[in-house]
Structure formats: C-alpha cells, structure tokens
C-alpha cells in the first residue's frame, strides 16, 4: 500500500500540491515527509523499486489520507470534507472536487514516470476517521464517496483501465451501514472492482466472527465499535461472489 501524500504514520502531515488553489494541478509533484523535501523528491521511491525488483509479482495500490488544504472545507490537512462533494455545492466548489478526482490520475502518472505501476487504489483511507480530525485525513461520507467514485471512475478507466478501484477502506463494523444503508447503491456502480476493509474492530480476531451486527461499546456511552466481522461474509455472499468483484483486507 502506497500513501497518496501523507498518512497517519508520516512524521508530519503533507500533501502533493501545497499552497494556494491550483485547479490545474500544475504544482502537484511527488515528495515525502521531510521538512526540506523538494518537489520531485520522495524517499519511498527507491524502497518501492527495490521491493518490486525482488518480488516482481508484488501488487501495489494507493490510498489518499488527506487532500491539499485548499481543497478542504477545514482549510487544513486535519479533518474537513472535500469541497464540492456536498449536494448543495456550487459550480466553483465542484471544480475543486473535480481537481481532486483528476489528482488520482496525475498521481498514477507521476509514479508511472518513475517506472512504478499500480494494481489498484482506494478512494479514501478510513473515510469516517476524518470526522475526528486528529491527524491529516479527509472526512468522506458515504454519499460523498459515491460522488467521488463517479468522478474518479471514468477518469481512471480512460487512462488506466486495468487499475482496480476499491471502495469503503474502513472498519468491518461499518460495511453494511456505508455500502448498503447510506451508499446510494455504490456496489452497483460499474466502477467498483472491490471492497477494502480494516479489521481493527475485531480486536485481533477475538470477535471477528461474531454473529452480532456489533458488540457493545467498551464504555457505556461510547460508540459501538467492536465486532461486526460477520458483515464481511454477509457482504461477500450477497454482493461479491459470482459478480467478478473481490474483498481485500487492506489493514
């Protein structure tokens, strides 16, 4: 998994098109989390290339954590939505969302220029985590993810038709809520190749096969965020098997 910009393990938050609004993505370039990193310098590149040289079958996919601050409602890397994905967004705001969608393609282009090809991508790492805003992360609702898919999908299919597009990329206990209850039939989209999910809510697999929708919160008033592993099988049986799609535990 290759971060598209910074991630929660970066030494500092960063993205690939810093500064003022850049709707044409003219400033977008590869870089890393070093304070003095220059445009085009990314310390991850030689590591990825070495890994590929030793394991040619290695499949790479990329995921964004945060868009550039100028693309976000928060105006910073922590928290906030992508401007223009909201239902009430005006034409000017929608151009920002379209620029974010195009940046997925440009990131693949920049990496291709380095000889690095991707097998797949996810639209957003842990889209619900951005609600908290504790690190560089977008908050993407299920409705916004569907809108983003409708923007990114056609662009990627045209430029990189073999790259697999995965949705969700969040906890097992929110699979049914995001994909079925709130997802605007996202799994029926022609652009969805697979579903990515994270196992943290299973507590090291202790409750991964629970038959409950979820297990009660660790604190009486806390969120119900433990369990739900059965949703993986339920989603797979009902919406994946026999349909040419897949599910992948990305964390």
C-alpha positions in Angstrom: 0.0 0.0 0.0 1.4 3.4 -1.1 0.2 6.6 0.6 -1.0 9.2 -1.9 0.5 12.1 0.0 1.0 11.9 3.8 -0.6 9.3 6.1 -1.1 8.9 9.9 2.4 7.3 10.1 4.1 10.3 8.4 6.4 12.3 10.6 4.4 15.4 9.6 1.3 15.9 7.6 1.9 16.8 4.0 0.3 16.5 0.5 1.5 16.9 -3.1 0.0 20.3 -4.1 0.7 22.7 -1.3 -0.1 26.4 -1.3 -2.8 28.4 -2.9 -5.6 26.9 -5.1 -4.2 25.0 -8.1 -7.2 23.7 -10.0 -5.0 22.7 -13.0 -2.6 20.7 -10.6 0.4 22.5 -12.1 2.3 22.4 -8.8 1.5 18.8 -8.0 4.6 16.6 -7.6 5.9 13.7 -5.6 7.5 14.4 -2.2 7.8 12.9 1.2 7.5 13.9 4.9 10.9 15.5 5.3 10.8 19.2 6.2 13.3 20.1 3.5 11.9 17.7 0.8 11.9 19.3 -2.6 9.3 18.8 -5.3 10.1 15.5 -7.1 12.0 14.0 -4.1 10.3 11.0 -2.4 12.4 8.7 -0.2 9.8 6.0 -0.7 10.6 5.6 -4.4 13.9 3.6 -4.1 12.3 1.4 -1.4 9.3 0.6 -3.7 11.6 0.0 -6.7 13.8 -2.4 -4.6 10.8 -4.3 -3.4 9.5 -4.7 -6.9 12.9 -5.9 -8.1 12.9 -8.6 -5.5 9.2 -9.6 -5.9 8.0 -8.9 -9.5 4.6 -10.2 -8.6 4.1 -7.6 -5.9 0.9 -5.7 -6.4 0.8 -2.1 -5.4 -2.3 0.0 -4.6 -2.5 3.6 -3.4 -4.8 5.4 -1.0 -5.1 9.1 0.0 -5.4 10.2 3.6 -5.8 14.0 3.0 -6.3 16.2 0.1 -4.4 19.6 -0.1 -5.7 22.0 2.5 -7.0 24.4 -0.2 -9.3 21.6 -1.4 -10.9 21.1 2.0 -13.7 22.7 4.0 -11.5 22.8 7.0 -8.7 24.7 5.2 -6.2 22.4 6.8 -5.0 18.8 6.5 -6.7 17.6 9.7 -10.4 16.9 9.3 -12.8 18.5 6.9 -14.6 17.4 3.7 -13.5 17.7 0.1 -15.0 20.9 -1.2 -17.5 20.4 -3.9 -18.7 16.9 -3.0 -21.6 18.3 -0.9 -25.0 18.1 -2.6 -25.5 21.9 -2.3 -22.1 22.7 -3.8 -22.0 25.5 -6.3 -20.1 25.3 -9.6 -16.9 26.9 -8.2 -16.8 24.3 -5.4 -17.5 21.4 -7.8 -14.4 22.4 -9.7 -12.4 21.8 -6.6 -13.8 18.2 -6.3 -13.1 17.6 -9.9 -9.5 18.7 -9.4 -9.2 16.2 -6.5 -10.5 13.5 -8.8 -8.0 14.4 -11.5 -5.2 14.2 -9.0 -5.7 10.5 -8.6 -4.8 10.1 -12.3 -1.9 12.5 -12.0 -0.5 10.6 -9.0 -0.6 7.4 -11.1 1.1 9.4 -13.9 3.9 10.7 -11.7 4.6 7.2 -10.3 4.5 5.7 -13.8 7.2 8.2 -14.8 9.3 6.6 -12.1 8.6 3.2 -13.5 6.1 2.2 -10.8 2.7 0.8 -11.9 -0.3 0.3 -9.7 -2.6 -2.6 -9.5 -5.3 -0.7 -7.6 -6.5 2.2 -5.5 -8.9 3.0 -2.8 -10.8 6.3 -2.8 -10.1 7.2 0.8 -8.4 5.6 3.7 -10.8 5.3 6.6 -13.3 8.0 5.4 -15.0 8.0 8.8 -11.8 8.8 10.7 -11.7 12.3 9.3 -14.8 13.1 11.5 -12.4 13.2 14.4 -9.8 15.4 12.8 -6.9 14.2 14.9 -4.5 13.7 12.0 -4.1 14.5 8.3 -7.3 12.9 7.0 -10.4 13.7 4.9 -13.9 13.1 6.2 -15.8 11.5 3.4 -19.5 10.5 3.9 -20.9 7.5 2.1 -22.8 9.9 -0.2 -19.6 11.9 -0.9 -17.7 8.7 -1.6 -20.3 7.8 -4.3 -19.9 11.2 -5.8 -16.2 10.9 -5.8 -16.4 7.4 -7.4 -18.5 8.9 -10.2 -15.7 11.4 -10.8 -12.6 9.3 -10.4 -14.1 6.2 -12.1 -14.4 7.5 -15.7 -11.0 9.2 -15.5 -9.2 6.1 -14.3 -11.0 3.8 -16.7 -9.9 6.0 -19.6 -6.3 6.5 -18.5 -5.6 3.3 -16.6 -8.4 0.8 -17.3 -6.6 -2.1 -15.5 -6.3 -0.3 -12.2 -8.8 -1.8 -9.7 -11.0 0.7 -7.8 -11.9 -0.2 -4.2 -14.5 1.4 -2.0 -15.1 1.6 1.7 -11.5 1.1 3.0 -12.8 1.4 6.6 -13.8 -0.8 9.5 -15.7 -4.1 9.3 -18.5 -2.9 11.6 -19.5 -0.1 9.2 -19.5 -2.2 6.0 -23.3 -2.6 5.8 -24.0 1.0 7.0 -21.8 2.7 4.5 -22.2 0.4 1.5 -25.9 -0.6 1.8 -27.6 1.7 4.2 -26.1 5.0 3.1 -24.1 4.2 0.0 -26.6 5.1 -2.8 -26.2 1.7 -4.4 -22.4 2.2 -4.7 -21.8 -1.5 -5.1 -23.9 -1.4 -8.3 -21.6 1.1 -9.9 -19.6 -0.1 -13.0 -16.5 1.5 -11.5 -16.4 -0.7 -8.3 -14.0 -3.6 -8.6 -13.7 -4.4 -5.0 -14.3 -3.6 -1.3 -11.4 -2.8 1.0 -11.9 -3.1 4.8 -10.0 -2.9 8.1 -10.0 -5.5 10.9 -9.3 -3.2 13.9 -12.8 -3.6 15.2 -12.2 -7.4 15.6 -9.7 -6.9 18.4 -7.0 -9.1 17.0 -9.7 -11.5 15.6 -11.2 -12.1 19.0 -14.6 -11.1 17.8 -14.1 -11.2 14.1 -16.7 -14.0 13.5 -19.3 -12.7 15.9 -22.9 -13.2 14.7 -23.9 -9.8 16.1 -24.0 -6.7 14.0 -21.6 -5.2 16.5 -20.6 -5.8 20.1 -21.4 -3.2 22.7 -19.1 -0.3 23.2 -16.1 -0.7 25.6 -17.6 2.2 27.6 -21.3 2.6 28.4 -21.7 5.8 26.5 -19.0 5.2 23.9 -19.5 4.3 20.2 -20.3 0.7 19.3 -17.1 -0.1 17.5 -16.2 -3.6 18.4 -17.2 -6.6 16.3 -19.2 -6.8 13.1 -16.8 -9.2 11.3 -19.8 -11.2 10.2 -20.6 -8.4 7.8 -17.6 -9.4 5.7 -19.2 -12.7 4.9 -22.7 -11.2 4.5 -21.5 -8.6 2.0 -19.4 -11.1 0.2 -22.2 -13.7 -0.2 -24.8 -11.1 -1.2 -22.8 -8.7 -3.4 -19.4 -10.1 -4.3 -19.4 -13.8 -5.1 -20.2 -14.6 -8.7 -20.1 -10.9 -9.7 -16.4 -10.7 -10.7 -15.6 -8.4 -7.7 -13.4 -9.0 -4.6 -12.9 -8.0 -1.0 -9.5 -7.2 0.4 -8.4 -6.6 4.0 -6.2 -3.5 3.5 -5.4 -3.1 7.2 
